[in-house]
Amino acid sequence: MKRPRLLTPGPVNLHPAAVRALARPQLHHRSSEAGELVRELRARIAKLANSRGEAVLLGGSGTAAMEAAVRGLFRPGARVWVPVAGKFSERWCEIARAAGLEPVCDAYDWGQAVPPGAVPARPLDGALLTHSETSTGVLQPLAELAARFRERHPEALLAVDAVTSFALTPLRMDDWKLDAVVLGSQKGLMSPPGLAAVVLGPRGLEALRPAGYYLDLARELRAQRAHQTAFTPPINLIEAAAAVMRALEAEGWEARFERVREANEGFYALGETAGLVPVPEPGTRRSPAVAAFYLPRGTPYVEVSRAFAARGWRIAGGQGPLKGSIFRVSAMGYFEPGELERAYGDFRQLLKRPT
Ligand SMILES: Cc1ncc(COP(=O)(O)O)c(C=O)c1O
């Protein structure tokens, strides 16, 4: 059976450069060619994050990188601020608790932007922020939140989930004084799931301590500085992600960011014209990674997802409290020429007649 094409906010349709890389003969991870790919990808990721620091690659999904960052940068008992406005900021909170930290988890409405004025004045060891909240479609005001946090807590560490912002919208680690940023391969890098990374800025590198075993960033950093990895890495995914970054760099990152933003706004324009209500509250910035809409009253999610499926597309529903009340589509993956227009055409049809 033909597989549906993905309009999901991760994983996404693979970039042809990834597909070509994956079709190559298996590389041995201790070969010099593999070492060169590790070096190249680490350098490319740190450069795209606009960081003077270093990227550490990990086998695992984005959540592995979140956990590795929390355990490597903070000790049990550390007080970290986590503004929770969706599924993934909630995950920061859960990871921090599981690692024995004392997170201060402040709840906001899902769909809301976290106001920079909300940064607590009480003493803190750090903050865990989410740049693009994929569960709601909100692009949080990261630069402003980070600036306010730095003002109030100059010594504390700032870690950011950039899983659906990296390679999709500008990320300025040095300018925004971020100490750690996490990402995964199956979103803006248009590669299969299973590879994650933590980019550590100078203060993040300094604060890093050994923690755990497989997800020990300090151990990985040591190995990767020698163009090795501590364990068998997902070398095929490293090769794929490096190939995609090469291809996207050739196109130009600014052009790519603009193209993804426009593609996503294309879905919003169609939905809003037809009377659908976006999940991001009016006045908030929208993530380029996903367009999220409330379901029309009386229309269950399965009806919408089936209608898309009948036309060859897979979409995503809501998570947590938004499960059953929203649907999400994404244009962050790869589309063949004309394919996105076909997706818009099908969406337009569905908006007229949902089944
Ligand atoms: C913003 C954000 N953070 C973290 C994650 C978790 O990543 P993974 O599913 O790769 O563990 C996701 C996945 O959708 C995400 O969108």
The ligand as a Tripos MOL2 file, in Angstrom:
@<TRIPOS>MOLECULE
LIG
   16    16     1     0     0
SMALL
NO_CHARGES

@<TRIPOS>ATOM
      1 C1          9.3400   21.1160   20.7810 C.3       1 LIG1
      2 C2          9.6340   19.6680   20.9540 C.ar      1 LIG1
      3 N1         10.4360   19.2880   21.9530 N.ar      1 LIG1
      4 C3         10.7510   18.0200   22.1610 C.ar      1 LIG1
      5 C4         10.2310   17.0250   21.3720 C.ar      1 LIG1
      6 C5         10.5500   15.6250   21.6850 C.3       1 LIG1
      7 O1         11.3170   15.1000   20.7190 O.3       1 LIG1
      8 P1         11.3320   13.5200   20.4420 P.3       1 LIG1
      9 O2          9.9530   13.0950   20.1280 O.co2     1 LIG1
     10 O3         12.2720   13.5060   19.2750 O.co2     1 LIG1
     11 O4         11.8950   12.8890   21.6500 O.co2     1 LIG1
     12 C6          9.3860   17.3530   20.3040 C.ar      1 LIG1
     13 C7          8.7960   16.3070   19.4420 C.2       1 LIG1
     14 O5          7.7970   16.4940   18.8040 O.2       1 LIG1
     15 C8          9.0840   18.7040   20.0910 C.ar      1 LIG1
     16 O6          8.2740   19.0850   19.0940 O.3       1 LIG1
@<TRIPOS>BOND
     1     1     2 1
     2     2     3 ar
     3     2    15 ar
     4     3     4 ar
     5     4     5 ar
     6     5     6 1
     7     5    12 ar
     8     6     7 1
     9     7     8 1
    10     8     9 2
    11     8    10 1
    12     8    11 1
    13    12    13 1
    14    12    15 ar
    15    13    14 2
    16    15    16 1
@<TRIPOS>SUBSTRUCTURE
     1 LIG1         1 GROUP 0 **** ****
